[in-house]
Amino acid sequence: MERWSGLAVTPVVLTFTYSIWSSTLPASLGSTLVPQCVAYACLAVWSTVNDRRLDRLFIVTRHLGGSLRVGALVGCLTGLVNLWVIVKLTPWLGYRFDFLRDTPHARMPFALMVPWGIALIALFVEVNFRGFILGRLAAMWGDKPYGSVLAVIVSAVAFSRDPFMMTVFRGYHWLALTDGLIWGGLLLRTRSLFSTIAAHAVEVILVYSALWIFYA
């Protein structure tokens, strides 16, 4: 029996609260990381009261190769779609993506970001949003009709409304909603966090590399 699954609700509430009251909060990049830091703190507390922690976070090595392959394929597909949206669709709609050159990620050396930096970011983000938040919500609601679907939706919305995401990527933060829905479904399908880590990393590497090579 899993204990204290409700801890995952705390960073979700903080994320939505920040979205509502962001205009009255300090305008610093560091403050946007508060919900994620709280999520990791909640994860640490949750881990002290539960056994089989890695299993509960979907960090399992069975079918590892298959999970990585499926995740990489999903990442390629979503990466191509998101790249098209960024460089073709939104400019056609009058939205410029030039500001992406000035994000903290873009200012890092390419050799540091690809692949190691991006893979490390994907690891931490997926442990938080899919392994911890989605996993705990699914544990609480999984026995209810459409409980797992609701868990995927709530975690995906929280992912897309993350203050750091919204501040750094501005209007493109909504792409994280579709990513979150796809990766959440992928996690529940494969039962392996490695599939979503691979999907996340491959997608970002593809988009980051294309923008760096052709639009830097």
N, C-alpha and C positions, 0 to 999 in steps of 0.2 A: 504494500500500500504506500503510494507516494505521499509525502508530507510537505506541507507549506507550498503547494503549487501556486497559491495565490500571490506569492511574492512577485511573480512575473507581471502582475497587474500594475505594480507600482511604477515601473518605467514607462508603461503604456499611458497611464494617467498623467505622468509628468510631461510626456511628449505632447499629448493633446492640450494640456494646460499651457505649455510653452507656446504652442501654436496660437492659442486664443489671446494670450497676454503678452506676446512677443514685443509689441510696440512699447510696452511699459517696462521691459526688462533691460538690463545692461547690454549694449550693443557690442559685445566682444565675441570673437570666435571661440574663446575658451568656454564661455557660458553656454554655448550651444552643445557642448559635450556632456553637460550635467546628466541628462537622461541616460546616456550610454554608460557613464561612470556609475550611476546608481544601479543600472541593470547588472553590471559586473559585480557590484557589492551584494546585490540580492542573490546572484548566482553563487557567490562565495558562501553566503549564509545558508542557502538551500542545500548546498553540497555537504554541509556539516550534519544535516539531519536525515539524509537519504543514503541508502546503499545503492549499488549498481549505477553509480552516477554516470559513467560513460555510456552505458546502455540507454539510460533515460535521456541522454543528450544525443542519441543516435550516432555516437562515435564508436562505430563497430567496424571490424576489419573483414568480416565475412562478405564475400562477393565484392571485395574492394575494387578489383579490376573492372568489373562490370559497372559498378557505381560511378567510377571515374570516367569511363567511356560514355555512359549515358549523360552524365553531367557535362562533359566537354562538348558533346553534340548539341545539347540544349543551349549551352553558352554560345556556341557558334551561331545558332539560329537567332537567338535573342540579340546577340551582338550585331549581326548584320541588319536586323530590323531597326534596332536603336540607332545605329550609325546612319541609316537611311533617313530616319526621322530627324536626326540632328543636322545633317548636312544638306538634305534635300527638302523634306516636308516643311519643317519650321521656317527656314529662310523663305520659302515660297509663300508662307503665311505672314511674313514680315517680321519674324523673330530672329535676331542675330545670336550667333553662338561664339562670337569673338572673345567674350569674357572668360570662356573656358581656358584660355591661355594663361590667365592670371590666377587660377585656382592653386591651392597649396600643392596638389598632386602634379600639376603641370610644371611647377617651378622646380620640382625635384629632378635630378639627373635621370635620363631615360634608362641607362643601364642599371640604376638602382631600383627603379620602379618595375621594369620588365625583366624577368617575371617576378623577382623575389618580393619587392615591395607590395605589388598588387596581390600576390598570393597570400602574404601575411595579413594584409587588410581583409581579404576575403575570409580567411580563417577566423579572425576575431569577430567580424561582423556576423558571419553565419552561426558561430557558437552563440552569440547573443540573440539575434532575431529569430533564427530558425531553431537552433538546438534548445535554447532556454525559453524564450518567450513563446514561440509557437508550440514547442513541446509541452510546456506547462499548461498552456491554455487547452491544448488537445487532451491532456491528462485530466483536466477538470471537466471539460465539456464533451469528451469523446463518447460517453454513454448516452448522450441526448441526441434526438433527431437533428441531423445536420450540424452536430457539435464540432466535428473536425473541420467542416467547411467554414463555420463561423470563426474558428481559431485561425485558419489560414487568412481569412479576410481581415480580421482585427490585427494580426501581426503584420500583414502587408500594408495596411493603412498606417500603422505606427512606423513602419520602415520608411514609407514615402513621406511622412510628416516629421521625420527626425529633424530637429533644429539644425544640426550641422549640415545635413543633406540639403535642406531648404535654403540655408544661407550661402553655401558654396555653389550649388548647382542651380539655384534660382528656379526658373520655370521648368527646367528639365527634371526637377525632383519627382514629377508625376510619373516619369518612366520607371521609377522605383516601385510604383504601385503594381504595374504589370509584372515587373521582375519578381516582386514579392509574392504575387499570386502564383506565378509559374514555379518559382523555387519552393514555395510552400507545398504545392501539390506534388512536386518532384520528391520532396522529403518524405511525405506520407506514403508515396508510392514505393520508393526504394528502401525506406527505413534506414537510410544511411546519410549522415551529414556530409560525407565525402562527395556525394553527388552534387549537393548544392554548393559546396566549396569550389568544386571543379567548374560548375556552371557559372558561378560568380566570377571566378578568376579569369576564365577563358573569355567571357563576354567583355570584361573591362580591359583585358590585354588587347583584344581585337580593336575595340573602340579607341582606346588610348593610343595605340600604335598608329592607327590610321590618321587620327587627328594630329599626332606629333609629326608624322612623315609628310602628310599632304597639306596641312593647314597651319603648321606652327609659324 
